[in-house]
Amino acid sequence: MEMKKSRKMILTILAVIVAVYTLFPFYLVVMNTFKNANSIVANPVGFEGISVSQLMTNLTSVINNSNFNFWYAFGTSAIITIISLILLALFGGMAAWVICRNKTKWSTAIYMVFIASMIIPFQVVMLPLISTFRDVGKFVGISMLQSIPGIVFAYCGFGGAMTVFILTGFIKGIPYELEEAAAIDGCSPEGTFFRIIFPLLTPVITTVTILNGMWIWNDYLLPSLMLGQNGKIKTLPVAVQAFVGSYVKQWDLILAAALLAIIPMIIIFLVAQKQIMNGMVEGAIK
């Protein structure tokens, strides 16, 4: 009994340490948005210099800054994220369904390719990606770089592997008899997917959409490579560069801009965390 109590206490302490370690960067961002630049540099961890009026000043300065252009960057991030998530859910669901229901060597090989692509670091392919997109854009006559369609296409490619992987595991647990019954009633394959399979995928699609959404919304590296830091099209993480100069960094505005960028995802996660857990549990049970 004593051994169980000791083990539970150790696990609790470890959990607290991990939680503090994980939340500490968020604490720094929130805490320092209440300070001016001098207070942040002098004491970034402490409570000295905190002021609600300073918070409002920082947020107002960020929103009204013409170089940052908050609302334009917010709209760009929202458009890219929403379109990417819709395409990932739609095409990921279709791909996962076809892979599950076609028991061939080709479907297995394609599934293995999806799985293998998940373990390749983005840093390995980022330079070939840019050159490939440049060449493809010249070939089709459409600019794939510094354009919203290009970066949406890239997000669909990088997010497709995890989406197909999770949805495939869920679809394997859906009884095939449902599809047979639909076929007997004269339903086409397309109708079977959209009327039978896709509605059943709602819990796990919600989970995948939120996970992909947090990644796409907060991503900095891919937009900075494809859209450029000095281009007209900027997402919120890239637009924060407006406050970073070669010699001077406006930490009060940088942190305020970072807070504005992460607030939407925090709200969505808090609202939908129940759906995330339900989707994961249902996928695990199936």
TIVO-928262 format. One line per field, with one value per atom (N, C-alpha, C): atom name; y, z, x. Coordinates in steps of 0.001 Angstrom, whole numbers. Layout:
<recs>
atom = CA, ...
y = Y, ...
z = Z, ...
x = X, ...
</recs>
This chain:
<recs>
atom = N, CA, C, N, CA, C, N, CA, C, N, CA, C, N, CA, C, N, CA, C, N, CA, C, N, CA, C, N, CA, C, N, CA, C, N, CA, C, N, CA, C, N, CA, C, N, CA, C, N, CA, C, N, CA, C, N, CA, C, N, CA, C, N, CA, C, N, CA, C, N, CA, C, N, CA, C, N, CA, C, N, CA, C, N, CA, C, N, CA, C, N, CA, C, N, CA, C, N, CA, C, N, CA, C, N, CA, C, N, CA, C, N, CA, C, N, CA, C, N, CA, C, N, CA, C, N, CA, C, N, CA, C, N, CA, C, N, CA, C, N, CA, C, N, CA, C, N, CA, C, N, CA, C, N, CA, C, N, CA, C, N, CA, C, N, CA, C, N, CA, C, N, CA, C, N, CA, C, N, CA, C, N, CA, C, N, CA, C, N, CA, C, N, CA, C, N, CA, C, N, CA, C, N, CA, C, N, CA, C, N, CA, C, N, CA, C, N, CA, C, N, CA, C, N, CA, C, N, CA, C, N, CA, C, N, CA, C, N, CA, C, N, CA, C, N, CA, C, N, CA, C, N, CA, C, N, CA, C, N, CA, C, N, CA, C, N, CA, C, N, CA, C, N, CA, C, N, CA, C, N, CA, C, N, CA, C, N, CA, C, N, CA, C, N, CA, C, N, CA, C, N, CA, C, N, CA, C, N, CA, C, N, CA, C, N, CA, C, N, CA, C, N, CA, C, N, CA, C, N, CA, C, N, CA, C, N, CA, C, N, CA, C, N, CA, C, N, CA, C, N, CA, C, N, CA, C, N, CA, C, N, CA, C, N, CA, C, N, CA, C, N, CA, C, N, CA, C, N, CA, C, N, CA, C, N, CA, C, N, CA, C, N, CA, C, N, CA, C, N, CA, C, N, CA, C, N, CA, C, N, CA, C, N, CA, C, N, CA, C, N, CA, C, N, CA, C, N, CA, C, N, CA, C, N, CA, C, N, CA, C, N, CA, C, N, CA, C, N, CA, C, N, CA, C, N, CA, C, N, CA, C, N, CA, C, N, CA, C, N, CA, C, N, CA, C, N, CA, C, N, CA, C, N, CA, C, N, CA, C, N, CA, C, N, CA, C, N, CA, C, N, CA, C, N, CA, C, N, CA, C, N, CA, C, N, CA, C, N, CA, C, N, CA, C, N, CA, C, N, CA, C, N, CA, C, N, CA, C, N, CA, C, N, CA, C, N, CA, C, N, CA, C, N, CA, C, N, CA, C, N, CA, C, N, CA, C, N, CA, C, N, CA, C, N, CA, C, N, CA, C, N, CA, C, N, CA, C, N, CA, C, N, CA, C, N, CA, C, N, CA, C, N, CA, C, N, CA, C, N, CA, C, N, CA, C, N, CA, C, N, CA, C, N, CA, C, N, CA, C, N, CA, C, N, CA, C, N, CA, C, N, CA, C, N, CA, C, N, CA, C, N, CA, C, N, CA, C, N, CA, C, N, CA, C, N, CA, C, N, CA, C, N, CA, C, N, CA, C, N, CA, C, N, CA, C, N, CA, C, N, CA, C, N, CA, C, N, CA, C, N, CA, C, N, CA, C, N, CA, C, N, CA, C, N, CA, C, N, CA, C, N, CA, C, N, CA, C, N, CA, C, N, CA, C, N, CA, C, N, CA, C, N, CA, C, N, CA, C, N, CA, C, N, CA, C, N, CA, C, N, CA, C, N, CA, C, N, CA, C, N, CA, C, N, CA, C, N, CA, C, N, CA, C, N, CA, C, N, CA, C, N, CA, C, N, CA, C, N, CA, C, N, CA, C, N, CA, C, N, CA, C, N, CA, C, N, CA, C, N, CA, C, N, CA, C, N, CA, C, N, CA, C, N, CA, C, N, CA, C, N, CA, C, N, CA, C, N, CA, C, N, CA, C, N, CA, C, N, CA, C, N, CA, C, N, CA, C, N, CA, C, N, CA, C, N, CA, C, N, CA, C, N, CA, C, N, CA, C, N, CA, C, N, CA, C, N, CA, C, N, CA, C, N, CA, C, N, CA, C, N, CA, C, N, CA, C, N, CA, C, N, CA, C, N, CA, C, N, CA, C, N, CA, C, N, CA, C, N, CA, C, N, CA, C, N, CA, C, N, CA, C, N, CA, C, N, CA, C, N, CA, C, N, CA, C, N, CA, C, N, CA, C, N, CA, C, N, CA, C, N, CA, C, N, CA, C, N, CA, C, N, CA, C, N, CA, C, N, CA, C
y = -1206, 0, 1260, 1251, 2383, 2573, 1447, 1510, 2171, 1848, 2447, 3943, 4339, 5759, 6512, 5915, 6554, 6693, 5644, 5702, 6775, 6855, 7864, 9263, 9456, 10767, 11154, 10200, 10464, 10836, 10088, 10380, 11753, 12104, 13422, 14533, 14356, 15357, 15492, 14364, 14398, 15099, 14829, 15477, 16983, 17423, 18860, 19493, 18807, 19329, 19466, 18446, 18491, 19611, 19783, 20842, 22224, 22437, 23725, 23984, 22956, 23085, 23423, 22813, 23032, 24406, 24846, 26110, 27331, 27117, 28258, 29216, 28756, 29714, 30531, 29877, 30612, 31647, 31286, 32235, 33457, 33239, 34356, 35282, 34704, 35523, 36371, 35732, 36450, 37487, 37104, 38011, 39261, 39070, 40196, 41080, 40661, 41567, 42693, 42539, 43583, 44568, 44427, 45269, 46065, 47096, 47800, 47137, 47601, 46948, 46943, 48051, 48128, 47136, 46998, 46055, 44617, 44321, 42966, 42601, 43503, 43239, 43156, 44019, 44052, 42813, 42375, 41230, 40521, 39611, 38968, 37958, 37481, 36432, 37000, 38089, 38626, 39415, 39926, 40658, 42167, 42618, 44056, 44677, 45813, 46544, 46151, 45238, 44798, 45897, 46135, 47163, 46823, 46906, 46638, 47693, 48940, 50014, 49770, 49191, 48868, 47757, 46802, 45741, 46326, 47220, 47834, 48657, 49322, 50098, 49195, 48071, 47134, 46556, 46118, 45519, 46535, 47762, 48808, 49142, 49209, 49518, 48432, 47185, 46072, 46109, 46281, 46261, 47437, 48579, 49775, 49941, 49040, 49158, 48839, 49762, 49577, 48526, 48353, 47340, 45927, 45795, 44487, 44134, 45096, 44916, 43697, 43824, 42688, 42052, 42832, 42256, 41563, 42101, 41449, 40114, 40116, 38877, 37861, 38339, 37446, 36810, 37625, 37100, 36106, 36393, 35477, 34139, 34182, 32947, 32163, 32882, 32207, 31542, 32222, 31656, 30412, 30516, 29383, 28205, 28478, 27396, 26721, 27498, 26927, 26105, 26646, 25908, 24631, 24711, 23530, 22454, 22850, 21876, 21207, 21973, 21395, 20369, 20717, 19796, 18564, 18762, 17618, 16654, 17182, 16316, 15574, 16282, 15678, 14630, 15042, 14120, 13079, 13444, 12469, 11366, 11745, 10746, 9823, 10388, 9567, 8622, 9140, 8298, 7165, 7493, 6464, 5390, 5793, 4833, 3886, 4455, 3624, 2663, 3144, 2283, 1132, 1413, 367, -679, -234, -1142, -1859, -1406, -2093, -2904, -4174, -5048, -5550, -4663, -5029, -4636, -5148, -4791, -3305, -2759, -1353, -466, -801, 11, -77, -1273, -1433, -627, -652, 98, 1598, 2070, 3498, 3894, 3036, 3317, 3379, 2486, 2498, 3772, 4270, 5530, 6675, 6693, 7719, 7645, 6436, 6264, 6679, 6288, 6613, 8118, 8825, 10275, 11007, 10382, 11026, 11137, 10280, 10267, 11100, 11706, 12532, 13954, 14490, 15861, 16879, 17911, 18936, 19630, 19773, 20468, 19760, 18463, 17705, 18051, 18328, 18515, 19972, 20898, 22259, 22945, 22739, 23360, 22711, 21355, 20752, 21134, 21348, 21730, 23062, 24037, 25362, 25289, 24595, 24492, 23727, 22672, 21902, 22748, 23492, 24344, 25436, 25935, 26948, 26366, 25155, 24517, 24137, 23620, 23258, 24492, 25593, 26830, 27313, 27197, 27581, 26654, 25369, 24378, 24577, 24821, 24958, 26394, 27332, 28729, 29393, 28792, 29357, 29493, 30630, 30839, 29999, 29055, 28215, 28814, 29744, 30443, 31823, 32324, 33622, 33694, 32584, 32549, 31652, 31953, 31151, 29737, 29551, 28175, 27309, 27894, 27122, 26618, 27491, 27066, 26141, 26315, 25373, 23990, 23928, 22658, 21998, 22802, 22258, 21721, 22439, 21973, 20687, 20580, 19336, 18166, 18426, 17365, 16945, 17918, 17595, 17098, 17557, 17121, 15879, 15494, 14359, 13043, 12866, 11586, 11282, 12230, 12001, 11842, 12639, 12561, 11179, 10679, 9361, 8267, 8408, 7410, 7274, 8399, 8361, 7894, 8418, 8044, 6588, 6066, 4667, 3741, 4033, 3219, 3249, 4387, 4500, 3754, 3897, 3274, 1756, 1201, -249, -828, -21, -499, -312, 322, 503, -771, -1346, -2603, -2450, -3393, -3358, -3627, -4244, -4543, -3274, -2168, -917, -521, -691, -351, -1343, -2614, -3619, -3332, -2950, -2620, -1410, -414, 765, 404, -483, -911, -1670, -2512, -3254, -2296, -1217, -222, 676, 411, 1172, 2403, 2513, 3684, 3545, 4597, 4590, 4652, 4338, 4456, 5859, 6872, 8252, 8520, 8026, 8211, 7459, 6263, 5489, 6238, 6848, 7568, 8781, 9617, 10875, 10698, 9633, 9443, 8493, 7558, 6548, 6756, 6762, 6765, 8125, 9173, 10493, 10964, 10784, 11178, 10400, 9135, 8338, 8801, 9511, 9974, 11286, 11845, 13180, 13307, 12366, 12546, 12581, 11652, 11598, 12711, 13137, 14268, 15547, 15675, 16832, 16856, 15705, 15618, 15971, 15373, 15619, 17075, 17639, 19030, 19990, 19761, 20651, 20524, 19296, 19098, 19742, 19518, 20151, 21663, 22120, 23560, 24282, 23703, 24331, 24374, 23309, 23276, 24320, 24369, 25287, 26733, 27015, 28399, 28917, 28088, 28529, 28327, 27735, 27416, 28691, 28707, 29850, 29487, 28311, 27988, 27874, 27098, 26915, 28219, 29028, 30312, 31245, 31258, 32146, 31728, 30424, 29944, 30160, 29857, 29901, 31289, 32031, 33356, 34452, 34159, 35154, 36104, 36554, 37453, 38881, 39207, 40567, 40613, 39502, 39468, 40167, 40293, 40953, 40066, 38749, 37809, 37331, 37580, 37194, 36577, 35499, 34947, 35641, 35401, 36066, 35770, 34495, 34246, 34943, 35050, 35723, 37227, 37766, 39211, 39744, 38893, 39327, 39810, 39364, 39807, 41322, 41993, 43450, 44152, 43503, 44118, 43661, 42888, 42386, 43050, 43956, 44622, 44001, 44502, 43976, 44294, 45441, 45875, 46087, 46320, 46604, 45619, 45023, 44119, 44682, 44927, 45507, 44371, 43959, 42782, 42966, 44170, 44398, 44162, 44606, 44425, 43002, 42402, 41017, 40077, 40215, 39326, 39608, 40883, 41209, 40617, 40698, 40112, 38596, 37978, 36528, 36120, 36913, 36613, 36701, 37737, 37870, 36710, 36180, 35092, 33768, 33552, 32244, 32202, 33352, 33374, 32599, 32765, 31997, 30497, 29977, 28538, 28058, 28886, 28521, 28413, 29382, 29367, 28129, 27847, 26676, 25390, 25297, 24082, 23892, 24973, 24855, 24479, 25027, 24724, 23290, 22834, 21547, 20433, 20648, 19618, 18330, 18453, 17259, 16447, 17135, 16444, 15789, 16453, 15878, 14559, 14548, 13330, 12244, 12643, 11650, 11007, 11831, 11294, 10337, 10674, 9794, 8485, 8595, 7385, 6471, 7061, 6245, 5579, 6338, 5730, 4607, 4754, 3712, 2463, 2681, 1538, 765, 1505, 820, 125
z = 0, 0, 0, 877, 953, -368, -994, -2273, -3344, -3337, -4307, -4077, -2791, -2472, -2906, -2667, -3066, -4580, -5279, -6746, -7261, -6658, -7076, -6814, -5666, -5347, -6324, -6684, -7642, -9004, -9442, -10729, -10720, -9582, -9473, -9568, -8874, -8922, -10331, -10999, -12381, -13308, -13092, -13911, -13709, -12458, -12163, -12821, -12751, -13371, -14875, -15511, -16964, -17317, -16504, -16766, -16660, -15616, -15444, -16590, -16975, -18084, -19387, -19609, -20842, -20877, -19737, -19686, -19481, -19164, -18861, -20044, -21299, -22418, -22566, -22358, -22440, -21324, -20146, -19025, -19383, -20024, -20402, -21393, -22366, -23363, -22703, -21910, -21292, -20308, -19474, -18444, -19051, -20097, -20650, -21585, -21953, -22719, -21850, -20517, -19583, -19266, -19926, -19601, -20822, -20569, -21682, -22011, -23057, -23544, -22495, -21776, -20777, -19633, -19178, -18093, -18537, -19790, -20299, -20316, -20796, -20856, -19456, -18543, -17195, -16387, -16486, -15699, -16436, -17351, -18158, -17386, -16230, -15489, -14367, -13750, -12580, -12905, -11830, -11964, -11998, -11875, -11861, -13212, -13159, -14382, -15026, -14392, -14968, -14845, -15931, -15928, -16993, -16596, -17551, -18653, -18264, -19266, -20290, -19838, -20765, -21723, -21200, -22068, -23181, -22845, -23845, -24832, -24324, -25212, -26197, -25704, -26584, -27645, -27222, -28177, -29211, -28764, -29693, -30684, -30192, -31076, -32127, -31733, -32675, -33737, -33301, -34240, -35212, -34745, -35592, -36356, -36162, -36848, -38338, -39193, -40640, -41211, -40618, -41112, -40751, -39587, -39161, -39890, -40015, -40733, -40176, -38918, -38180, -38874, -39267, -39809, -41147, -41957, -43232, -42976, -42050, -41724, -41088, -40231, -39596, -40652, -41602, -42664, -43550, -43859, -44678, -43973, -42686, -41918, -41864, -41679, -41592, -42914, -44033, -45349, -45616, -45386, -45634, -44743, -43477, -42535, -42883, -43143, -43408, -44694, -45768, -47042, -46900, -46230, -46055, -45255, -44202, -43360, -44106, -44901, -45681, -46673, -47378, -48360, -47690, -46552, -45844, -45359, -44811, -44331, -45482, -46580, -47717, -48412, -48883, -49647, -48747, -47492, -46562, -46264, -46086, -45844, -47036, -48237, -49434, -49621, -49422, -49587, -48565, -47319, -46272, -46569, -47057, -47367, -48490, -49544, -50677, -50251, -49445, -48985, -48142, -47283, -46406, -47181, -48135, -48800, -50002, -50513, -51630, -51092, -50888, -50299, -51387, -51864, -52890, -52427, -53152, -52828, -53075, -54080, -54388, -53262, -52721, -51634, -50393, -50127, -48991, -49195, -50430, -50735, -50590, -51079, -50960, -49494, -48702, -47271, -46598, -46973, -46412, -46797, -48005, -48426, -47547, -47255, -46355, -44983, -44456, -43142, -43166, -44213, -44306, -44386, -45054, -45200, -43869, -42875, -41575, -40804, -41111, -40334, -40989, -42144, -42830, -42276, -41689, -41160, -42281, -41978, -42984, -43432, -42511, -42841, -43948, -44114, -45147, -46533, -46619, -47930, -48241, -47332, -47547, -48738, -48943, -50095, -51412, -51517, -52750, -52998, -51925, -52071, -52806, -52420, -53034, -54512, -54833, -56236, -57056, -56467, -57178, -57445, -56449, -56629, -57659, -57690, -58682, -60098, -60258, -61581, -61995, -61045, -61351, -61732, -61033, -61358, -62760, -63188, -64554, -65575, -65225, -66167, -66380, -65299, -65409, -65641, -65543, -65760, -64593, -63412, -62197, -61143, -60469, -59435, -58211, -57889, -56706, -55474, -55684, -54579, -54435, -53222, -52908, -53367, -53143, -53480, -52489, -52242, -51314, -51840, -53135, -53626, -53457, -53651, -53522, -52107, -51126, -49750, -49245, -49727, -49377, -49921, -51144, -51748, -50925, -50449, -49629, -48302, -47659, -46382, -46562, -47677, -47943, -48099, -48716, -48870, -47557, -46739, -45480, -44414, -44445, -43452, -43858, -45117, -45595, -44953, -44652, -44108, -42761, -41834, -40519, -40621, -41502, -41669, -42157, -43185, -43729, -42695, -41962, -40958, -39882, -39357, -38291, -38824, -39983, -40528, -40967, -41452, -41864, -40681, -39558, -38371, -37916, -38114, -37720, -38699, -39992, -41007, -40926, -40501, -40382, -39423, -38476, -37514, -37948, -39094, -39585, -40302, -39930, -40557, -42065, -42813, -44270, -44728, -43850, -44202, -44495, -43891, -44179, -45641, -46157, -47552, -48494, -48106, -48931, -49017, -47890, -47883, -48771, -48728, -49574, -51049, -51371, -52761, -53254, -52388, -52758, -53036, -52295, -52489, -53692, -54421, -55633, -55420, -54272, -53990, -54696, -55336, -56018, -54997, -55403, -54461, -53872, -54731, -54227, -53199, -53520, -52580, -51287, -51377, -50169, -49264, -49866, -49041, -48369, -49153, -48609, -47743, -47973, -47198, -46012, -46133, -45083, -44304, -45015, -44360, -43771, -44563, -44114, -42846, -42728, -41459, -40251, -40453, -39346, -38930, -39823, -39532, -38747, -38457, -37836, -36566, -35608, -34382, -34649, -35465, -35709, -36650, -37575, -38441, -37614, -36602, -35707, -35012, -34551, -33885, -34840, -36019, -36996, -37445, -37618, -38067, -37046, -35774, -34741, -34636, -34693, -34624, -35813, -37020, -38211, -38166, -37646, -37585, -36690, -35545, -34645, -35289, -36025, -36698, -37815, -38670, -39806, -39338, -38357, -37879, -37263, -36503, -35783, -36561, -37745, -38495, -38975, -38840, -39293, -40454, -40394, -41343, -42776, -43001, -44371, -44991, -44290, -44894, -45160, -44265, -44485, -45704, -46007, -47181, -48465, -48428, -49653, -49951, -48920, -49131, -49051, -48368, -48213, -47074, -46400, -45261, -45704, -46933, -47429, -48511, -48693, -49706, -49251, -50183, -49861, -49018, -49266, -48534, -47295, -46121, -44867, -43926, -43278, -42196, -40891, -39836, -38565, -38037, -38001, -37493, -38306, -39618, -40460, -40270, -40098, -39956, -38694, -37689, -36451, -36733, -37834, -38208, -38375, -38537, -38699, -37487, -36331, -35097, -34759, -35646, -35413, -36412, -35924, -36785, -36656, -37435, -37391, -36070, -35499, -34274, -33105, -33398, -32350, -32465, -31341, -31301, -30321, -30811, -29993, -29268, -28123, -27442, -26944, -26546, -26077, -27196, -28405, -29539, -30091, -30053, -30525, -29699, -28379, -27500, -27554, -27717, -27856, -29159, -30226, -31505, -31394, -30685, -30492, -29705, -28696, -27906, -28757, -29594, -30477, -31457, -31860, -32837, -32232, -30954, -30365, -29671, -29397, -28705, -29464, -30790, -31484, -31318, -31402, -31271, -29845, -28865, -27472, -27245, -27777, -27616, -28284, -29515, -30240, -29501, -28993, -28288, -27014, -26245, -25005, -25276, -26351, -26689, -27198, -27982, -28663, -28037, -26842, -26267, -25970, -25652, -25423, -26706, -27832, -29110, -29499, -29157, -29462, -28726, -27434, -26645, -27081, -27389, -27851, -29152, -30074, -31339, -31166, -30285, -30047, -29387, -28414, -27722, -28669, -29483, -30427, -31441, -31892, -32825, -32192, -30909, -30225, -30020, -29678, -29457, -30753, -31858, -33131, -33560
x = 825, 0, 861, 1868, 2785, 3529, 3855, 4560, 3694, 2390, 1472, 1328, 1263, 1162, 2408, 3567, 4824, 4899, 4495, 4526, 3574, 2375, 1413, 1935, 2609, 3160, 4258, 5109, 6184, 5617, 4598, 3974, 3312, 2700, 2072, 3107, 4228, 5302, 5851, 6052, 6544, 5551, 4260, 3236, 3243, 3411, 3466, 4686, 5829, 7058, 6882, 6313, 6082, 5111, 4050, 3066, 3708, 4511, 5189, 6152, 6900, 7857, 7140, 5972, 5230, 4571, 4039, 3302, 4190, 5465, 6337, 6477, 6673, 6737, 5455, 4315, 3050, 2960, 3451, 3483, 4322, 5474, 6337, 5650, 4959, 4273, 3188, 2339, 1221, 1733, 2678, 3181, 3818, 4594, 5349, 4532, 3334, 2479, 1934, 2050, 1607, 2733, 3892, 5048, 5490, 6270, 6906, 8234, 8885, 10099, 11205, 11371, 12440, 12216, 10984, 10681, 10896, 10585, 10780, 12256, 13071, 14514, 15113, 14650, 15215, 14837, 13587, 13129, 11991, 12318, 11273, 10433, 10910, 10207, 9353, 9787, 9105, 7853, 7207, 5954, 6163, 7408, 7667, 7319, 6637, 6321, 5010, 4271, 2995, 1948, 1227, 196, -850, -2124, -3198, -3217, -2934, -2894, -1793, -659, 423, -1, -791, -1309, -2157, -3069, -3928, -3108, -2067, -1203, -478, 41, 748, -176, -1360, -2296, -2762, -3041, -3470, -2362, -1129, 0, 191, -20, 133, -960, -2217, -3342, -3280, -2833, -2807, -1503, -545, 740, 569, 947, 765, 1702, 2875, 3805, 3335, 2745, 2243, 949, 33, -1232, -1981, -2384, -2938, -4135, -5112, -6350, -6117, -5224, -4915, -4212, -3230, -2520, -3465, -4373, -5349, -6250, -6737, -7587, -6859, -5591, -4800, -4616, -4274, -4109, -5416, -6527, -7827, -8189, -7969, -8290, -7453, -6141, -5248, -5623, -5882, -6199, -7517, -8555, -9882, -9885, -9320, -9293, -8479, -7334, -6483, -7204, -7915, -8614, -9762, -10495, -11591, -11057, -9990, -9423, -8816, -8146, -7563, -8641, -9725, -10805, -11471, -11708, -12408, -11556, -10383, -9541, -8879, -8585, -8037, -9031, -10298, -11333, -11527, -11539, -11709, -10532, -9311, -8126, -8112, -8440, -8446, -9489, -10657, -11722, -11313, -10737, -10305, -9194, -8259, -7163, -7702, -8684, -9226, -10020, -10817, -11749, -11154, -10050, -9398, -8218, -8449, -7434, -6476, -5636, -4661, -3263, -2274, -893, -641, -1321, -1125, -1644, -2803, -3353, -2472, -1942, -1027, 245, 770, 1995, 1763, 610, 300, 162, -467, -605, 763, 1657, 3000, 3760, 3502, 4125, 3642, 2339, 1797, 2477, 2613, 3218, 4687, 5392, 6821, 7047, 6131, 6314, 6180, 5550, 5385, 6695, 7661, 8899, 9999, 9712, 10706, 10625, 11692, 11652, 11449, 10700, 10431, 11720, 12669, 13910, 14686, 14454, 15161, 14629, 13337, 12710, 12376, 12673, 12187, 12863, 14156, 14818, 14407, 14385, 13844, 12393, 11617, 10221, 10101, 10914, 10831, 11202, 12276, 12694, 11656, 11070, 10040, 8804, 8356, 7186, 7450, 8678, 9021, 8943, 9472, 9455, 8032, 7245, 5858, 5052, 5292, 4588, 4890, 6139, 6505, 5855, 5751, 5206, 3700, 2964, 1505, 1076, 2012, 1679, 989, 1117, 513, 1606, 1644, 2652, 2317, 3193, 2993, 3651, 4574, 5217, 4592, 4581, 3993, 2541, 1824, 399, -322, -1584, -2379, -2629, -2978, -3155, -1910, -734, 501, 723, 546, 807, -297, -1535, -2606, -2278, -1787, -1392, -292, 662, 1754, 1229, 332, -230, -1026, -1740, -2476, -1509, -360, 622, 1247, 1640, 2310, 1335, 97, -875, -1646, -1534, -2302, -1907, -631, -160, -803, -751, -1344, -2859, -3484, -4931, -5350, -4676, -4998, -4713, -3628, -3257, -4340, -4805, -5814, -7162, -7556, -8858, -8900, -7781, -7740, -8007, -7385, -7615, -9065, -9742, -11142, -12046, -11786, -12648, -12576, -11446, -11329, -12361, -12829, -13806, -15248, -15471, -16836, -17278, -18407, -18855, -19034, -18490, -18591, -20023, -20815, -22203, -23011, -22640, -23335, -23173, -21970, -21713, -22376, -22397, -23071, -24565, -25163, -26588, -26864, -25975, -26149, -26031, -25090, -24917, -26151, -26741, -27947, -29108, -29172, -30231, -29974, -28863, -28570, -27723, -27055, -26213, -24872, -24430, -23141, -22009, -20760, -19632, -19503, -19721, -19642, -20741, -21949, -23050, -22831, -22241, -21945, -20990, -19972, -19000, -19624, -20310, -20810, -22059, -22834, -24060, -23879, -22947, -22780, -21478, -20360, -19048, -18706, -18822, -18373, -19091, -20422, -21066, -20551, -20185, -19654, -18259, -17576, -16216, -16189, -17363, -17414, -16567, -16627, -15814, -14319, -13826, -12382, -11945, -12805, -12467, -12355, -13212, -13111, -11760, -11312, -10006, -8879, -8894, -7840, -7845, -9030, -9132, -8556, -8827, -8302, -6780, -6271, -4824, -4129, -4655, -4076, -4242, -5386, -5632, -4645, -4331, -3350, -1971, -1634, -333, -270, -1286, -1264, -1319, -2164, -2319, -1019, -337, 858, 2150, 2075, 3288, 3981, 5287, 6084, 7008, 7624, 8685, 8173, 7120, 6623, 6113, 5288, 4884, 6056, 7046, 8184, 8994, 9026, 9741, 8948, 7656, 6857, 6297, 5938, 5373, 6418, 7543, 8596, 8284, 9319, 9125, 8826, 9171, 8945, 7863, 7142, 6102, 4832, 3885, 2621, 1722, 1772, 927, 1682, 1099, 1745, 722, 1124, 320, 723, -36, 258, 1662, 2106, 3465, 4546, 4360, 5358, 5287, 4089, 3922, 4588, 4769, 5430, 6850, 7433, 8781, 8868, 7717, 7719, 8301, 8267, 8777, 10198, 10794, 12160, 13087, 13933, 14897, 16274, 17200, 18565, 19245, 18919, 19604, 18629, 17370, 16397, 15240, 14884, 13736, 12708, 11505, 10441, 9713, 10287, 9767, 8347, 7989, 6628, 5617, 5941, 5035, 5111, 6288, 6436, 5574, 5647, 4896, 3394, 3035, 1611, 1056, 1833, 1405, 1313, 2260, 2217, 977, 626, -571, -1832, -1920, -3076, -3171, -2004, -1992, -2430, -2122, -2424, -3783, -4381, -5679, -6760, -6907, -7961, -7819, -6589, -6387, -6646, -6319, -6594, -8096, -8852, -10309, -10899, -10458, -10990, -10651, -9424, -9023, -9831, -10050, -10814, -12266, -12821, -14211, -14352, -13357, -13491, -12658, -12097, -11241, -12008, -13308, -14119, -14245, -14456, -14565, -13244, -12123, -10814, -10639, -10924, -10756, -11733, -12978, -13948, -13519, -12980, -12519, -11360, -10418, -9274, -9720, -10633, -11091, -11861, -12745, -13502, -12597, -11582, -10627, -9856, -9502, -8746, -9606, -10904, -11798, -12003, -12210, -12415, -11142
</recs>
